[in-house]
Amino acid sequence: MQQMGDTAVGATMDLGSGEPTDWPAMVEALYRTQFDAMCRAARRLVDTQHASEEVVQEAFVRFAMLTVRPRPGRELSYLRSIVLNEARSTLRRRVVARRYWYVSVDVAADDETADAAVRSDDARTLHRCLGDLPLRQRQVFTLRHLAGFSERETAIALSISPGSVKTHNSRAMSSIRERLASVA
């Protein structure tokens, strides 16, 4: 690798520390370790597996093409933010707004028991409840309870304060409880 001054050609300068980093290798490592998790998070916001994979692919492309890099140790949070923003953009671009947010429930063909039917009905009911929530409450609930984000990670990903995460989560939980109680 050729040297240019103090930095090797192909390496990038990290603005946070002033040290050269191997950006392509770091992006590839994140892709290998985080792609599935990012797809699961995006899957909760967009309604098809294909759409979630498209969102995550686009997010990784945008992430890899960044001219100003995030500080070391903040790359994953930055990538999550890009994924969530891409998911929101995908939803905004849709011509027809959907009233309910359906997620297919995979039930094996040979598992036709009553227990499977109950699980399927419970999942549909929960997803209908999520579909009735305002967008921000649905996003917070999805990230906190379905994607497993902490309050802090959720706040960073959605660019809101931790207090707002708590408020939206509380309101979402209350709405879901009310809805489930009325169904039962």
Salt bridges, closest charged atoms under 4 A:
GLU28 OE2 - ARG32 NH2 2.46
ASP47 OD1 - ARG94 NH1 3.23
ASP47 OD2 - ARG98 NH1 1.36
GLU54 OE2 - HIS50 NE2 3.87
GLU86 OE2 - ARG62 NH1 2.60
ASP111 OD2 - ARG119 NH2 3.36
ASP115 OD2 - ARG119 NH1 3.01
ASP121 OD1 - ARG124 NH1 3.20
ASP132 OD2 - ARG179 NH1 1.94
GLU151 OE1 - LYS166 NZ 3.96
GLU153 OE2 - ARG80 NH1 3.03
